[in-house]
């Protein structure tokens, strides 16, 4: 079995008016070792709910999630030993300094303190945060906090890495640093699930992409194959502002548009 | 084996809180101990000098000793409730650390046990400091140092559970003020911390006994001042403890997990 398997996952919420909302409908995919799988869709598409079910935080209505072949609902503690998560929200522990935070988090994965300190120092160095190791979280900039949160996801040396919009709000330089680190982790054999609504990020990083909308995966393939199958090679004309038409090769966003009829960024920015 | 694994998870969470406590010890010492010590000094020494000795349920006792025992109860009430309600809300809503810890090999259930046990530990230590002052001033027998902590811990757990339940139900941090003013302060004032509840009208005595702090204070006075044991305090306390611990964990899980 691959490091991450999502099998026929369905999640229904009870709404305040007593009804129910199906946030994720019969979603299935695998992520192999050394693969980066992208889950693309606007806010409300079901990406974060899928992630919450993968981590075992939300119980699925039906279906199963396996981490390293272990059912995450049946044995969450064992299954999550191989899991590193970077949530969409900032969930850093602001009661700790940067280094201490990573060390404390490592203990949750049975990593001894001395080993946690070694790993934490190495990660802070790798993420360009070594000089900030003694800083409180609140003293860090937004980009630094995001880097620290991704670093924290790596402290247990996970074989499955789940990242929910890890680069949202980052400047281009920091984004590239993070991309480089993610590719290094993939190179080491990690199975990476990357949720994003940045098409360029998905095209660059992901071996395969699943496009999700209204809780359903509409198609799964490599970015290149998705573009070829849905858009062909014909250049696309886009009116970028009134009277200014650009011609460019088709991309994933065009695929998304064709599949869903929704403009991704516009949808993502909707309240 | 499974239970050991769960205990390991709870221990990890408890140690996380202890680590924060250790790193900010000066802040915690000031915020945890100043209030009970001020109450001890003002009511114990100030009002105590005016009232002198009184007779409560046939037992002659100095007001200072009487109020010292009550302040142990007040300490577990305030420390347990505030740490779990305001602190719990901050950790759940702003810091989101419950969610962050619960996607590691630690389950949400263990996170919430860790939270409650830490809140109770911290409050029980503060109560033990008050007891120590009482022993040092000759108000309590030294044995109280051993007999008070278990009761203080369970009582703190009860009030921490109430605080966590409040945090789970509050939509904003300001909403925590409602139970603070409508439940915590009335308990503080009417459950026998400062005067015997027997001096209240009958209906108000019944109301006071329905609230858990009266039972806590009654048991504490039995342990520290040899007051007659009011046996019904135990089932009242146990019922509140079981109810609130179960409810708070359910409410917080329901708030976080959809």
Interface residues (C-beta under 8 A of the other chain):
Chain A: X13 X49 X52 X55 X56 X57 X58 X59 X76 X77 X78 X80 X81 X83 X85 X87 X89 X90 X91 X92 X93 X94 X95 X96 X100 X104 X105 X107 X108 X109 X110 X156
Chain B: X5 X9 X12 X15 X16 X19 X20 X23 X24 X95 X96 X97 X99 X100 X101 X102 X103 X104 X105 X106 X107 X108 X256 X257 X258
